[in-house]
Amino acid sequence: MTTPPTLPKFRQQSILAVLMLCSLLIWLDNTVLSTTLDTLADPVRGLDAGPAELQWATGSYTLAFATLMFTAGAVGDRFGHRTVLATGSVIFAGSSVWAAYASDAGQLIAARAAMGVGSALIMPANLAILMWTFTGPARATAIAISSTSAGVGMAAGPVLAGLLLDHFWWGSVFLVNVPVVVLALVGIAMLVPNFRSPVRRPLDPAGMLLSISGLAALAYGLIRAGQVAAWSRTDVWAPIVVGLVLLAAFVLVELRIKVPSFDPRLLAQRAFGGGNVALGLLLFAVTAVTFYNAFYLQGARDFSPMEAGLASLPTALGAVLGAPLGARLVHNWSLRSVTVPALTVAALTMGACGFLGLHTPLIGIEILLLVQGLSIGPVTAALISSLPLERAGAGSAVTNTVRQTGSVIGIAVGGTIMSIVYRRAIEPSLSDVPGPVQERARVSAEQARHVATAIHRPALARAADDAFIHAMHVGAVWIMLIALFGAAVLVIALRPAGRPTGPAQEPDSDRGGSRSVTGATPHSGADHQPAYEGDDVGSR
């Protein structure tokens, strides 16, 4: 086993800056799109995208991200993580240009999926390089510093998107990725060694195919339900069943592989498994409520993109402040006493969206979003940091996949609930309008407002706003219940253990308790001492 020589401190810090730049790309892109959704739905300023197409524009990215990320670590082990990081960055930049100049929603969905492929390559390579560049206490510090890129992306994304949308066309929000990638590639080429794991994990094509097809089929069925406003149709329930069967087959395949890319056995451990289930449910809820807020602020409330971006800022600021606070609180109290109340408060703030209306004071919205961010931050930070560093590779493969899967399902279910309830609510207002107008108005509130302006029917626009608000209220209740279920899972999963019956318990000197140590096969080079290759070393 080869131990890498210690890099000079200045080079370590420079590598960290490059990795943060790559990570910033992913977080920036996620928040930028949420501000752009209402513009993309506009028939004149955007792509005339319907709710299902917007769900897929978000979901295709997350789907590719979730299902390729755990395989990307094995690719990095084989070809070197610098190579994978650079390749992912190039794919991300190229697909960003494709998305910017997409001529219809179908092209945008395909480009977003390609961006998800790039992100899936970037994320595990980023973590592996960071883990191998730093050792000892410096590693924990580097991880903490690196995590701030998420907060910067969350905070800057909506404002940047609003600024660009107010002055340029919608595609500009994707083109902003290109100069960031160019700068990152220069840093990668000049500074980052091509670390490789001494243990070559086999690629997992069967697992990758089953996970992609299973999640895609499940998401298709859920989104299709919103399009047809019925669950009993074959084209709705059949894809859902097929998706669940394929995902079950994926789990069975991973259980039979000697060195799996995604190890379901980790989820069988009570604390780690329960924490990840709760984290997935939280991401489900966050993605769905973010989808609603995008249309609430710019559609129902008629905010400009910049105003909507600024109005969304408290959520990001709250998450940035809450994440380090949650990590510190866990050292003084138990993981359960921090995460359960925080997740409960987050759930209640999402349910409180059911009280928002067309004339709710902006200060009330801002306070609600700030509290939401403050409560979400500690949950994500505390649960992710609960895995010991020596198991970071194995845990991150599972945790990141679960988080992205929660996001995929959240956008599918949340958007479908909104579509079904909106259609039922708008129907009574369509009896006296022409047939073609009825069809357009049923698609979404955005379409209804557009046709109402075209045929000079302000009453139809008001009805669309009322129907959307009602749909958002119903959706908020369901989202709250999902998040509360996540809190209930944490209550059970993180209950104090009596006698150790599962994984070994390791003393936690920071808070006098114990922490579960996973005994699974590592999933990335982060679990091993790395093999070090110079900047110009070929394959070994």
C-alpha positions as CSV (number, residue, x, y, z in Angstrom):
1,M,0.0,0.0,0.0
2,T,1.5,3.3,-1.1
3,T,1.3,6.4,1.1
4,P,1.3,9.7,-0.8
5,P,4.0,12.2,0.0
6,T,2.8,15.2,1.9
7,L,2.1,18.1,-0.5
8,P,3.3,21.6,0.3
9,K,0.7,23.6,2.3
10,F,0.3,26.2,-0.4
11,R,-0.4,23.5,-3.0
12,Q,-2.9,21.8,-0.7
13,Q,-4.7,25.1,-0.3
14,S,-4.7,25.7,-4.0
15,I,-6.1,22.3,-4.7
16,L,-8.9,22.9,-2.1
17,A,-9.8,26.2,-4.0
18,V,-10.0,24.3,-7.3
19,L,-12.2,21.6,-5.7
20,M,-14.5,24.2,-4.2
21,L,-14.8,25.8,-7.6
22,C,-15.9,22.5,-9.1
23,S,-18.4,21.9,-6.3
24,L,-19.7,25.4,-6.7
25,L,-20.8,24.6,-10.2
26,I,-23.1,21.9,-9.0
27,W,-24.8,23.9,-6.3
28,L,-25.0,27.0,-8.4
29,D,-26.7,25.1,-11.2
30,N,-29.3,23.5,-8.9
31,T,-30.5,26.9,-7.5
32,V,-30.2,28.7,-10.8
33,L,-32.7,26.4,-12.5
34,S,-35.4,26.9,-9.8
35,T,-35.5,30.6,-10.5
36,T,-35.7,29.9,-14.3
37,L,-38.7,27.5,-14.2
38,D,-41.4,30.2,-14.5
39,T,-39.6,31.8,-17.4
40,L,-39.2,28.5,-19.2
41,A,-43.0,27.9,-18.9
42,D,-43.7,31.2,-20.6
43,P,-44.8,30.8,-24.3
44,V,-43.1,34.0,-25.3
45,R,-40.0,34.5,-23.1
46,G,-39.3,30.8,-22.6
47,L,-39.9,27.4,-24.2
48,D,-43.7,27.1,-23.5
49,A,-42.8,24.1,-21.3
50,G,-45.6,22.4,-19.4
51,P,-45.4,21.2,-15.8
52,A,-44.4,17.7,-16.8
53,E,-41.6,19.0,-19.1
54,L,-40.4,21.3,-16.2
55,Q,-40.4,18.3,-13.9
56,W,-38.3,16.3,-16.3
57,A,-35.9,19.3,-16.9
58,T,-35.2,19.1,-13.2
59,G,-35.6,15.4,-12.8
60,S,-33.4,14.3,-15.7
61,Y,-30.4,16.0,-14.2
62,T,-31.0,14.5,-10.8
63,L,-31.7,11.1,-12.2
64,A,-28.4,10.9,-14.0
65,F,-26.7,12.4,-11.0
66,A,-28.2,9.9,-8.6
67,T,-27.6,6.7,-10.7
68,L,-24.1,7.4,-12.1
69,M,-22.5,8.9,-9.0
70,F,-21.8,5.6,-7.2
71,T,-20.2,4.1,-10.3
72,A,-18.1,7.2,-10.9
73,G,-15.9,6.4,-7.9
74,A,-14.9,3.1,-9.5
75,V,-14.1,4.8,-12.7
76,G,-11.8,7.2,-10.8
77,D,-10.1,4.2,-9.1
78,R,-9.3,2.8,-12.5
79,F,-8.4,5.9,-14.6
80,G,-7.4,8.4,-11.9
81,H,-9.7,10.9,-10.1
82,R,-8.1,14.0,-11.7
83,T,-8.9,12.5,-15.1
84,V,-12.5,11.9,-14.1
85,L,-12.9,15.3,-12.5
86,A,-11.6,17.0,-15.7
87,T,-13.8,14.8,-17.9
88,G,-16.9,15.6,-15.8
89,S,-16.1,19.3,-15.9
90,V,-15.8,19.3,-19.7
91,I,-19.1,17.3,-20.1
92,F,-20.8,19.8,-17.7
93,A,-19.6,22.8,-19.7
94,G,-20.5,21.3,-23.1
95,S,-24.0,20.3,-22.0
96,S,-24.5,23.8,-20.4
97,V,-24.0,25.3,-23.9
98,W,-26.4,22.8,-25.3
99,A,-29.0,23.7,-22.6
100,A,-28.5,27.4,-23.3
101,Y,-29.3,27.1,-27.0
102,A,-32.0,24.4,-26.7
103,S,-34.9,25.1,-29.1
104,D,-37.5,23.2,-27.3
105,A,-38.2,21.5,-23.9
106,G,-37.1,18.1,-25.2
107,Q,-33.6,19.3,-26.0
108,L,-33.4,21.1,-22.7
109,I,-34.3,17.8,-20.9
110,A,-31.7,15.9,-22.8
111,A,-29.1,18.6,-22.1
112,R,-29.9,18.6,-18.4
113,A,-29.5,14.9,-18.3
114,A,-26.0,15.3,-19.8
115,M,-25.2,18.0,-17.2
116,G,-26.2,15.4,-14.6
117,V,-23.6,13.0,-16.1
118,G,-21.0,15.6,-15.7
119,S,-22.0,16.3,-12.1
120,A,-22.0,12.6,-11.3
121,L,-18.3,12.4,-12.4
122,I,-17.4,15.6,-10.6
123,M,-18.8,14.9,-7.1
124,P,-17.0,11.6,-6.1
125,A,-13.7,12.6,-7.7
126,N,-13.9,15.9,-5.8
127,L,-14.4,14.1,-2.5
128,A,-11.7,11.5,-3.2
129,I,-9.1,14.1,-4.2
130,L,-9.9,16.2,-1.1
131,M,-9.6,13.1,1.2
132,W,-6.2,12.2,-0.2
133,T,-4.8,15.7,-0.3
134,F,-5.3,16.2,3.4
135,T,-4.7,14.0,6.4
136,G,-5.3,14.2,10.1
137,P,-6.9,17.3,11.6
138,A,-6.3,19.2,8.3
139,R,-8.7,16.8,6.6
140,A,-11.6,17.7,8.8
141,T,-10.9,21.4,8.4
142,A,-10.7,21.1,4.6
143,I,-14.1,19.3,4.5
144,A,-15.6,22.0,6.6
145,I,-14.2,24.7,4.3
146,S,-15.2,22.9,1.2
147,S,-18.8,22.6,2.4
148,T,-19.1,26.4,2.3
149,S,-19.2,26.2,-1.5
150,A,-22.7,24.6,-1.2
151,G,-23.8,27.6,0.8
152,V,-22.3,30.1,-1.6
153,G,-24.0,28.3,-4.5
154,M,-27.3,28.2,-2.8
155,A,-27.1,31.9,-1.9
156,A,-25.7,33.2,-5.2
157,G,-27.7,31.0,-7.6
158,P,-31.1,32.6,-7.3
159,V,-29.7,36.2,-7.3
160,L,-27.4,35.5,-10.3
161,A,-30.3,33.9,-12.2
162,G,-32.6,36.8,-11.5
163,L,-29.9,39.3,-12.7
164,L,-29.4,37.4,-15.9
165,L,-33.1,36.8,-16.6
166,D,-33.8,40.5,-16.1
167,H,-31.2,41.5,-18.7
168,F,-30.7,38.6,-21.0
169,W,-32.5,35.5,-22.4
170,W,-33.1,32.4,-20.3
171,G,-30.2,30.5,-21.8
172,S,-27.7,32.9,-20.2
173,V,-28.2,31.1,-16.8
174,F,-26.5,28.1,-18.3
175,L,-23.8,29.8,-20.2
176,V,-22.4,31.3,-16.9
177,N,-21.1,27.8,-16.1
178,V,-18.6,27.9,-19.0
179,P,-16.1,30.4,-17.7
180,V,-16.2,28.7,-14.2
181,V,-15.3,25.4,-15.9
182,V,-12.5,26.9,-17.9
183,L,-10.9,28.3,-14.7
184,A,-11.4,25.0,-12.9
185,L,-9.8,23.0,-15.7
186,V,-6.7,25.3,-15.6
187,G,-6.4,24.6,-11.9
188,I,-6.9,20.9,-12.3
189,A,-4.2,20.6,-15.0
190,M,-1.7,22.7,-13.0
191,L,-2.3,21.6,-9.4
192,V,-4.1,18.4,-8.9
193,P,-2.2,15.0,-8.9
194,N,-3.9,12.0,-10.5
195,F,-4.6,10.0,-7.4
196,R,-5.7,6.4,-7.9
197,S,-6.8,3.8,-5.3
198,P,-4.6,0.8,-4.8
199,V,-7.7,-1.3,-4.9
200,R,-9.3,-1.5,-8.3
201,R,-13.1,-1.9,-7.9
202,P,-14.9,-3.4,-10.9
203,L,-17.3,-1.3,-12.8
204,D,-21.0,-2.1,-12.2
205,P,-22.8,-1.9,-15.5
206,A,-25.7,-4.1,-14.4
207,G,-26.3,-2.0,-11.3
208,M,-26.0,1.3,-13.3
209,L,-28.5,0.0,-15.9
210,L,-31.0,-1.2,-13.3
211,S,-30.9,1.9,-11.2
212,I,-31.2,4.3,-14.2
213,S,-34.1,2.4,-15.8
214,G,-35.9,1.7,-12.4
215,L,-35.8,5.4,-11.3
216,A,-36.7,6.6,-14.8
217,A,-39.7,4.3,-15.0
218,L,-40.9,5.3,-11.5
219,A,-40.5,9.0,-12.2
220,Y,-42.2,8.6,-15.6
221,G,-45.3,7.0,-14.0
222,L,-45.5,9.6,-11.2
223,I,-45.2,12.5,-13.6
224,R,-47.6,10.9,-16.1
225,A,-50.2,10.8,-13.3
226,G,-50.0,14.6,-13.2
227,Q,-50.5,14.9,-16.9
228,V,-53.6,12.7,-17.1
229,A,-54.9,13.5,-13.6
230,A,-55.6,9.8,-12.9
231,W,-53.8,7.0,-11.1
232,S,-55.8,4.1,-12.6
233,R,-54.6,4.3,-16.1
234,T,-52.2,1.7,-17.4
235,D,-49.6,4.2,-18.6
236,V,-49.5,5.5,-15.0
237,W,-49.4,2.5,-12.7
238,A,-47.5,0.1,-15.0
239,P,-44.3,2.2,-15.2
240,I,-44.5,2.7,-11.4
241,V,-44.7,-1.1,-10.9
242,V,-41.9,-1.7,-13.4
243,G,-39.7,0.9,-11.8
244,L,-40.2,-0.6,-8.3
245,V,-39.4,-4.1,-9.7
246,L,-36.3,-2.9,-11.4
247,L,-35.1,-1.1,-8.2
248,A,-35.7,-4.2,-6.2
249,A,-33.6,-6.1,-8.8
250,F,-30.9,-3.5,-8.4
251,V,-30.7,-4.0,-4.7
252,L,-30.5,-7.8,-5.1
253,V,-27.8,-7.5,-7.7
254,E,-25.7,-5.2,-5.4
255,L,-26.2,-7.6,-2.5
256,R,-24.7,-10.4,-4.7
257,I,-21.7,-8.5,-5.9
258,K,-18.5,-9.0,-3.9
259,V,-17.4,-5.4,-4.1
260,P,-20.6,-3.4,-4.9
261,S,-20.7,0.2,-6.0
262,F,-23.7,0.8,-3.8
263,D,-23.9,-1.4,-0.7
264,P,-27.5,-1.8,0.6
265,R,-26.1,-3.5,3.7
266,L,-25.1,-0.1,5.0
267,L,-28.8,0.9,5.1
268,A,-29.5,-2.1,7.3
269,Q,-27.6,-0.5,10.1
270,R,-30.2,1.3,12.2
271,A,-28.5,4.7,12.8
272,F,-26.9,5.1,9.3
273,G,-29.9,3.5,7.5
274,G,-32.5,5.5,9.3
275,G,-30.5,8.7,9.0
276,N,-30.3,8.2,5.2
277,V,-34.0,7.5,4.9
278,A,-34.8,10.7,6.8
279,L,-32.3,12.6,4.7
280,G,-33.9,11.3,1.5
281,L,-37.4,12.3,2.8
282,L,-36.0,15.7,3.7
283,L,-34.6,16.2,0.2
284,F,-37.9,14.9,-1.2
285,A,-39.7,17.7,0.7
286,V,-37.2,20.4,0.0
287,T,-37.2,19.8,-3.8
288,A,-41.0,19.7,-4.0
289,V,-41.5,22.9,-1.9
290,T,-38.8,24.7,-3.9
291,F,-40.6,23.8,-7.1
292,Y,-43.8,25.3,-5.7
293,N,-42.1,28.5,-4.5
294,A,-40.6,29.2,-7.9
295,F,-44.1,29.4,-9.4
296,Y,-45.6,31.1,-6.4
297,L,-43.2,34.0,-6.4
298,Q,-42.9,34.7,-10.1
299,G,-46.3,33.4,-11.3
300,A,-49.0,34.0,-8.6
301,R,-47.2,37.0,-7.0
302,D,-45.8,38.4,-10.3
303,F,-42.3,39.0,-8.9
304,S,-39.5,39.7,-11.5
305,P,-36.8,37.0,-11.6
306,M,-34.5,39.3,-9.6
307,E,-37.1,40.0,-7.0
308,A,-37.8,36.2,-6.7
309,G,-34.1,35.5,-6.4
310,L,-33.7,38.0,-3.6
311,A,-36.9,36.7,-1.9
312,S,-35.4,33.2,-1.9
313,L,-32.2,34.3,-0.4
314,P,-33.2,33.8,3.3
315,T,-33.5,30.0,2.7
316,A,-29.9,29.8,1.5
317,L,-28.6,32.1,4.2
318,G,-30.4,30.1,6.8
319,A,-29.0,26.8,5.5
320,V,-25.5,28.4,5.4
321,L,-25.8,29.5,9.1
322,G,-27.6,26.4,10.2
323,A,-25.2,23.8,8.8
324,P,-22.1,24.6,11.0
325,L,-24.4,25.3,13.9
326,G,-25.9,21.8,13.6
327,A,-22.4,20.2,13.3
328,R,-21.3,21.9,16.5
329,L,-24.5,21.1,18.4
330,V,-24.0,17.4,17.7
331,H,-20.7,17.5,19.6
332,N,-22.4,18.8,22.7
333,W,-25.7,16.9,22.5
334,S,-26.8,13.7,20.8
335,L,-27.5,13.4,17.1
336,R,-31.1,12.6,17.9
337,S,-31.7,15.7,20.1
338,V,-30.4,17.9,17.3
339,T,-31.8,16.4,14.1
340,V,-35.3,15.4,15.3
341,P,-36.4,18.9,16.4
342,A,-34.7,20.5,13.4
343,L,-36.4,18.2,10.9
344,T,-39.8,18.7,12.7
345,V,-39.4,22.5,12.5
346,A,-38.5,22.2,8.8
347,A,-41.6,20.1,8.2
348,L,-43.8,22.6,9.9
349,T,-42.4,25.5,7.9
350,M,-43.2,23.6,4.7
351,G,-46.7,23.0,5.9
352,A,-46.9,26.7,6.7
353,C,-46.7,27.4,2.9
354,G,-50.4,26.3,3.1
355,F,-51.1,29.7,4.7
356,L,-49.4,31.8,1.9
357,G,-51.8,33.7,-0.4
358,L,-51.8,36.3,-3.1
359,H,-51.5,39.1,-0.6
360,T,-49.3,37.6,2.1
361,P,-46.8,40.3,3.3
362,L,-43.3,39.8,2.0
363,I,-41.8,40.0,5.4
364,G,-43.8,37.0,6.5
365,I,-42.6,35.0,3.5
366,E,-39.0,36.0,4.3
367,I,-39.2,35.0,7.9
368,L,-40.8,31.6,7.0
369,L,-38.0,30.9,4.4
370,L,-35.3,31.9,6.9
371,V,-36.6,29.6,9.6
372,Q,-36.9,26.8,7.0
373,G,-33.3,27.2,5.9
374,L,-32.1,27.4,9.6
375,S,-33.8,24.1,10.3
376,I,-32.8,22.3,7.2
377,G,-29.1,23.2,7.5
378,P,-28.5,21.4,10.9
379,V,-30.3,18.2,9.7
380,T,-28.2,17.8,6.5
381,A,-24.9,18.7,8.2
382,A,-25.4,16.6,11.3
383,L,-26.5,13.5,9.5
384,I,-23.8,13.7,6.8
385,S,-21.1,14.4,9.4
386,S,-22.2,11.4,11.6
387,L,-20.2,8.9,9.5
388,P,-16.6,8.5,10.6
389,L,-14.1,9.8,8.1
390,E,-12.5,6.4,7.6
391,R,-15.8,5.2,6.1
392,A,-16.5,8.4,4.1
393,G,-16.1,6.7,0.7
394,A,-18.6,3.9,1.5
395,G,-21.0,6.2,3.3
396,S,-20.9,9.0,0.7
397,A,-21.8,6.6,-2.1
398,V,-24.9,5.6,-0.3
399,T,-25.8,9.0,1.2
400,N,-25.4,11.0,-2.0
401,T,-27.4,8.4,-4.0
402,V,-30.2,8.5,-1.4
403,R,-30.3,12.3,-1.4
404,Q,-30.5,12.6,-5.1
405,T,-33.1,9.8,-5.3
406,G,-35.2,11.7,-2.8
407,S,-34.9,14.8,-5.0
408,V,-36.0,12.8,-8.2
409,I,-39.1,11.4,-6.5
410,G,-39.8,14.7,-4.7
411,I,-40.0,16.7,-8.0
412,A,-42.1,14.0,-9.6
413,V,-44.6,13.6,-6.7
414,G,-44.7,17.2,-5.7
415,G,-45.3,18.4,-9.3
416,T,-47.9,15.7,-9.9
417,I,-49.9,16.7,-6.8
418,M,-49.9,20.3,-7.9
419,S,-51.0,19.4,-11.4
420,I,-53.8,17.2,-10.4
421,V,-55.2,19.6,-7.8
422,Y,-54.8,22.6,-10.0
423,R,-56.8,20.9,-12.9
424,R,-59.7,20.1,-10.6
425,A,-59.7,23.6,-9.1
426,I,-59.6,25.4,-12.4
427,E,-62.3,23.3,-14.1
428,P,-65.4,25.2,-12.8
429,S,-64.0,28.4,-14.3
430,L,-63.6,27.0,-17.8
431,S,-67.2,26.4,-18.7
432,D,-67.7,29.6,-20.6
433,V,-64.4,29.8,-22.5
434,P,-63.6,28.4,-25.9
435,G,-62.4,24.8,-26.2
436,P,-58.7,25.5,-27.2
437,V,-58.5,28.0,-24.4
438,Q,-59.8,25.4,-22.0
439,E,-57.1,23.0,-23.0
440,R,-54.3,25.6,-22.5
441,A,-55.7,26.7,-19.2
442,R,-55.8,23.2,-17.8
443,V,-52.1,22.7,-18.5
444,S,-50.9,25.1,-15.8
445,A,-51.6,28.5,-14.2
446,E,-48.8,30.0,-16.4
447,Q,-50.6,28.9,-19.6
448,A,-53.9,30.1,-18.2
449,R,-52.5,33.6,-17.5
450,H,-51.0,33.8,-20.9
451,V,-54.3,32.9,-22.8
452,A,-56.3,35.1,-20.4
453,T,-54.2,38.1,-21.5
454,A,-54.5,37.1,-25.1
455,I,-58.3,36.9,-25.1
456,H,-58.7,39.8,-22.5
457,R,-60.3,37.6,-19.8
458,P,-58.8,38.9,-16.5
459,A,-61.3,36.7,-14.6
460,L,-59.6,33.6,-16.0
461,A,-56.2,34.8,-14.8
462,R,-57.6,35.4,-11.3
463,A,-59.2,31.9,-11.4
464,A,-55.9,30.4,-12.4
465,D,-54.1,32.2,-9.5
466,D,-56.7,30.9,-7.0
467,A,-56.5,27.4,-8.4
468,F,-52.7,27.4,-8.1
469,I,-52.8,28.7,-4.6
470,H,-55.2,26.0,-3.6
471,A,-53.0,23.4,-5.3
472,M,-49.9,24.7,-3.4
473,H,-51.8,24.6,-0.1
474,V,-52.8,20.9,-0.7
475,G,-49.3,20.0,-1.8
476,A,-47.7,21.8,1.2
477,V,-49.8,19.6,3.6
478,W,-48.5,16.4,1.9
479,I,-44.9,17.7,1.9
480,M,-45.2,18.5,5.6
481,L,-46.4,14.9,6.3
482,I,-43.6,13.4,4.4
483,A,-41.0,15.4,6.2
484,L,-42.7,14.7,9.6
485,F,-42.4,11.0,8.7
486,G,-38.7,11.5,8.3
487,A,-38.6,13.0,11.8
488,A,-40.4,9.9,13.1
489,V,-37.9,7.7,11.4
490,L,-35.1,9.5,13.2
491,V,-36.8,9.1,16.6
492,I,-36.7,5.3,16.1
493,A,-33.4,5.0,14.3
494,L,-31.4,7.2,16.7
495,R,-32.8,5.9,19.9
496,P,-30.1,5.1,22.5
497,A,-28.8,1.6,22.1
498,G,-29.0,-0.9,25.0
499,R,-26.5,-3.6,24.2
500,P,-24.5,-3.6,21.0
501,T,-26.2,-6.1,18.6
502,G,-25.1,-4.8,15.2
503,P,-22.1,-2.8,14.2
504,A,-19.3,-2.2,16.6
505,Q,-19.5,0.9,18.7
506,E,-16.7,3.4,18.8
507,P,-16.4,6.0,21.6
508,D,-17.1,9.5,20.6
509,S,-14.9,11.7,22.6
510,D,-16.6,14.8,21.5
511,R,-19.9,14.2,23.2
512,G,-19.4,11.2,25.4
513,G,-21.6,8.9,23.5
514,S,-20.9,6.3,20.8
515,R,-21.0,6.3,17.1
516,S,-21.8,3.5,14.7
517,V,-18.9,2.4,12.7
518,T,-19.8,0.8,9.4
519,G,-18.0,-2.4,8.5
520,A,-18.8,-2.4,4.8
521,T,-16.5,-2.7,1.9
522,P,-15.1,0.7,0.9
523,H,-16.6,2.4,-2.1
524,S,-14.1,4.9,-3.0
525,G,-10.4,5.6,-2.6
526,A,-11.3,7.7,0.4
527,D,-11.4,4.4,2.4
528,H,-7.8,3.6,1.5
529,Q,-4.4,5.1,1.6
530,P,-4.1,6.4,-1.9
531,A,-1.6,5.6,-4.5
532,Y,0.0,8.8,-5.7
533,E,0.9,9.6,-9.2
534,G,2.8,12.6,-10.4
535,D,1.2,15.1,-12.7
536,D,2.5,13.3,-15.8
537,V,2.4,9.7,-14.6
538,G,0.7,7.2,-16.9
539,S,-1.4,4.2,-15.9
540,R,0.2,1.7,-13.7
